[in-house]
Amino acid sequence: ALLSGISEPAMPQNLLHDALKKEEYRTTLNVLEVHPDLAKEPDAHGWFPLRWALLTHRVPTAIALAVLAAHPDAAKEPTRGGRLPLHCALLNRVPEAVILAVLGAYPGAAHERMVYPARFVSFEGFPLACAIHLGAPEAVTLSVLSAYPGAAKELVCGPHGCVYPLSLALLPPRSSDKVIAAMLEEHAPYGIVAVAAGYAAQSSLRGLFGLVEAGGTTLRDFYSASAEIAKAGAYGLHDPFIRSHREVLFCLEAVSNSQDNA
């Protein structure tokens, strides 16, 4: 049938696709029990049943895990548009245990770039940036970072420029301290200055002084990192926390004064 010149999408090709599409989860389990091999069949769009299971945050954890267990290799299969199951799981905010299981089935997905919507515009980056941007659970973000630590140094780009994932982690809703600490470890010296300038922008000298104390970071580390970024020119140009060298220097001066008065 045609509607305004656009053809209707083809119906799923087997009972498992159909049950998942209709969110008939009791039927899904019954079909899996009798015909587990149906989990290995793509539909007319090239979607495996796992992709249908990750289409909504309403999917029960047991259902999605059962579909994944029936065909773990489906976690490696992209859609025709290039989106992997991990990408879909993050975007659709499926249960935490499901995202972790999909990542565990194919950790390589953390190395694959993706386009995702956030704050009404589209961004392009790695799953780490998506997890931070969309407020994924702490365990998910840390696991995605562990699967590809290099993503901490990869820019995420939107219509107004590019930033680093650590800067996203510092924006509201702020990521957990564990996530920020892990990102900082992976992306120094940039990370040191991003966190420093972030605290300065929030006028949170106590938080910055705490960072220095807890991490054993010295003022020399801050100054060295600041100088490196200043020399790099466009490095961090669009970053909300490194808009000017003066802001970073203000932050360093404040820490120095705090230490002198301690």
Secondary structure, DSSP 4 states (H G I P E B T S, - for coil): -EETTEEPPPPPSSHHHHHHHTT-HHHHHHHHHH-GGGGG---TTS--HHHHHTS-TTS-HHHHHHHHHH-GGGGG---TTS--HHHHHHHTT--HHHHHHHHHH-GGGGGS-EEEEETTEEEEE-HHHHHHHTT--HHHHHHHHHH-GGGGGS-EEETTEEE-HHHHHHSSSPPPHHHHHHHHHHSTTHHHHHHHHHHHHTT-HHHHHHHHHHHT--HHHHHHHHHHHHHHSSTTTT-TT-S-HHHHHHHHHHHHHHHHH-
